Every structure is written in structure tokens, then in C-alpha cells.
Amino acid sequence: MAAPDLSVIIPVYNEEAVLPTLFARLYPALDALGRSYEIVFVNDGSRDRSVAMLREQFQKRPEVTRVVLFNGNFGQHMAIMAPVTSRPPLVQRGIRRSGRGS
């Protein structure tokens, strides 16, 4: 499986109120780019329905949705960095030229 052109990492902590709007806006915007992508949601120990909602979203769009579940609250920075620093990395590091612009 080839690495996607774009990886979006989204930390989640008790976000059940905003996740439906995020899903409704983010997926169509990324689909419209016409490029391969993945969305990595990192749940940082939420105590609301965020985990269940992420599970449902994964079931709807498993080809582009990744979900990482922390067993506690480790902070936004750790949630953002986890997919990049894990072994093996969940997100490929590096910068690739997109072929657009300079």
C-alpha cells in the first residue's frame, strides 16, 4: 500500500459535540482535492462518546480513516506526535514535492 499524499492528524479529547460537523466538512473537502489522503484521529482519553463516534466514522470510511486510542489523557502535543513517532510510524515522515507551485 502506497503512502498517501496527505496525512491529517487530529487530536480528539471530549469532542462529541463537534465531531459530526468535522466529519461532514473535512471528508468532502479532502475528497475534492483529488489526491490520496488519510485522516488519523488520536483519541486522548475522552470520557464522552468521542470513541464511539470515531469507531462509527472508521466503519463508514475505513480506506482513509485511522483511529489511535490512548488509555489516558497525555496532552495535545503527544496526541499530535504519536502517529509520527510511533514504531513503525503510522504516518510517513518527510516532505514530498506535490508537483504544484515552486
Protein Blocks (a to p, Z undefined) as FASTA:
>chain_A
ZZdfbdcddddehjllmmmmmmmmmmmmmmmnopacddddddehiablmlmmmmmmmmmm
mmlpccdddfbdebjklmmmmmmmpccdfbdcddddehiaZZ
